[in-house]
Amino acid sequence: MIRHTIKTVSIAAMMMSALLMAQNKIGFVQSDRIRAEYEEFKDAEAQLQLEYRQVNAQYNMMVVELDSIKQAFETQRLMSSPEWRKEKEAELIAREQTIQKFQVTMVGPEGELYRRQAQLEFDILSKVKRAVDKVAATKSIDFIIDGSVALLYGNPTHDLTDDVLFELRKYNVSDSKDSPNEK
């Protein structure tokens, strides 16, 4: 008797969830495709790469300068006074600390480049979220999932990636129309 009741309740629950799912409209987007095709993602990545190369060049220049000072120190060390050596050693230590601080400040886990990347991503992902929300509202979609993360199969008719990209491109057009007026 109890098994029969449990079986009946289980079947009813499965049927109820199937009915509830049938009433919801679901779509998906491929975020990896949006990242690859949306120009603002590409521009942000290019900007970050440029900034990283500039920081790296500055870092390399500091290291080369330190190395040349070390070499000069080594060649003059034996012929110099102990006071001069202590002074130069202190200078070398200070420069090494400056380089380490620069490295942490610029490319460390909470460095300038990390914060810049996080801010750019936040700005872009806010636009993507706004576009997804607009597509969902326009098409009366109840759920939109990211197909790039865990979707094994999705009926192409439920793929909203093109709609989201279209919406994002509309934002870019309206942003560029606003820009000349600001100047």
C-alpha positions in Angstrom: 0.0 0.0 0.0 2.7 2.5 1.0 4.8 1.6 -2.2 1.7 2.1 -4.3 1.2 5.6 -2.7 4.8 6.5 -3.1 4.7 5.4 -6.8 1.6 7.4 -7.4 3.0 10.5 -5.8 6.3 10.1 -7.8 4.4 9.8 -11.1 2.2 12.8 -10.2 5.3 14.9 -9.3 7.0 14.0 -12.6 3.9 14.8 -14.6 3.4 18.1 -12.7 7.0 19.1 -13.4 6.6 18.1 -17.0 3.5 20.3 -17.3 5.3 23.2 -15.6 8.2 22.9 -17.9 5.9 22.8 -20.9 4.6 26.2 -20.0 8.0 27.8 -19.7 9.8 29.1 -22.8 13.5 28.4 -22.7 16.3 29.6 -24.9 20.1 29.5 -24.8 23.0 31.7 -25.9 26.5 30.7 -26.7 28.6 33.0 -24.6 31.9 31.9 -26.2 30.5 32.9 -29.6 29.4 36.3 -28.2 32.9 36.8 -26.8 34.4 35.9 -30.2 32.1 37.9 -32.4 31.2 41.0 -30.3 33.7 43.8 -31.2 33.8 45.3 -27.8 35.2 42.1 -26.3 37.9 42.1 -29.0 38.7 45.8 -28.5 38.9 45.3 -24.7 41.2 42.3 -25.2 43.4 44.3 -27.6 43.5 47.2 -25.2 44.5 44.9 -22.3 47.2 43.3 -24.4 48.6 46.7 -25.3 48.7 47.8 -21.7 50.3 44.5 -20.6 53.0 44.9 -23.3 53.7 48.5 -22.1 53.9 47.3 -18.5 56.1 44.4 -19.5 58.4 46.7 -21.5 58.7 49.1 -18.5 59.4 46.1 -16.2 62.1 44.8 -18.6 63.7 48.2 -18.9 63.9 48.4 -15.0 65.5 44.9 -14.9 68.0 45.8 -17.6 68.9 48.9 -15.8 69.3 47.0 -12.5 71.5 44.4 -14.2 73.8 47.1 -15.7 74.1 48.7 -12.3 75.0 45.3 -10.8 77.6 44.7 -13.4 79.1 48.2 -12.8 79.1 47.5 -9.1 80.8 44.1 -9.5 83.6 45.6 -11.7 84.3 48.5 -9.2 83.6 46.6 -6.0 87.1 45.4 -5.3 88.7 48.8 -5.9 86.1 50.8 -3.8 85.8 51.8 -0.2 83.6 49.8 2.2 81.3 52.9 2.6 80.8 53.1 -1.2 80.0 49.4 -1.4 77.5 49.6 1.4 75.9 52.6 -0.4 75.7 50.8 -3.7 74.4 47.6 -2.1 71.6 49.6 -0.4 70.9 51.2 -3.8 70.7 47.8 -5.4 68.4 46.4 -2.7 66.1 49.5 -3.0 65.9 49.1 -6.8 65.1 45.4 -6.5 62.3 46.3 -4.0 61.1 48.9 -6.4 60.9 46.4 -9.2 59.1 43.9 -7.0 56.6 46.5 -5.8 56.1 47.6 -9.5 55.4 44.0 -10.4 52.9 43.4 -7.6 51.2 46.8 -8.1 50.8 46.4 -11.9 50.4 42.6 -12.6 49.8 41.1 -9.2 46.5 39.5 -8.2 45.1 42.8 -7.1 47.3 44.9 -9.4 46.3 47.6 -11.8 46.0 45.4 -14.9 43.8 42.9 -13.0 41.5 45.7 -11.8 41.4 47.2 -15.3 40.5 43.8 -16.8 37.8 43.2 -14.2 36.3 46.7 -14.9 36.3 46.2 -18.6 34.7 42.7 -18.3 32.1 44.1 -15.9 31.2 46.9 -18.3 30.9 44.5 -21.2 29.1 41.8 -19.3 26.6 44.4 -18.1 25.8 45.2 -21.7 25.5 41.5 -22.5 23.1 41.0 -19.6 21.1 44.0 -20.7 20.9 42.6 -24.2 19.9 39.1 -22.9 17.2 40.7 -20.8 15.8 42.7 -23.7 15.7 39.6 -25.9 14.0 37.6 -23.2 11.4 40.4 -22.7 10.8 40.8 -26.5 10.4 37.1 -27.2 8.7 36.3 -23.9 11.4 33.8 -22.8 11.2 32.6 -19.2 14.7 31.2 -19.0 17.9 31.8 -21.0 20.8 29.5 -20.2 24.4 29.7 -21.3 24.9 27.0 -23.9 28.7 27.3 -23.8 28.9 26.1 -20.3 26.8 23.0 -19.9 24.4 22.5 -22.8 25.0 19.2 -24.5 22.3 19.7 -27.1 20.0 22.6 -27.9 17.5 22.8 -30.7 18.8 25.6 -33.0 15.4 27.2 -33.0 16.0 28.1 -29.3 19.4 29.6 -29.9 19.2 33.3 -29.1 22.8 34.1 -29.7 22.2 36.0 -33.0 19.4 38.0 -31.3 21.7 39.0 -28.4 24.5 39.9 -30.8 22.1 42.0 -32.9 20.9 43.8 -29.7 24.5 44.4 -28.6 25.4 45.9 -32.0 22.4 48.2 -31.7 23.9 49.5 -28.5 27.2 50.1 -30.2 25.5 52.1 -33.0 23.6 54.2 -30.5 26.7 54.7 -28.5 28.7 55.9 -31.5 25.8 58.3 -32.4 26.0 59.8 -28.9 29.8 60.2 -29.0 30.1 63.0 -31.5 27.6 65.1 -29.6 29.7 64.7 -26.4 32.8 66.2 -28.0 
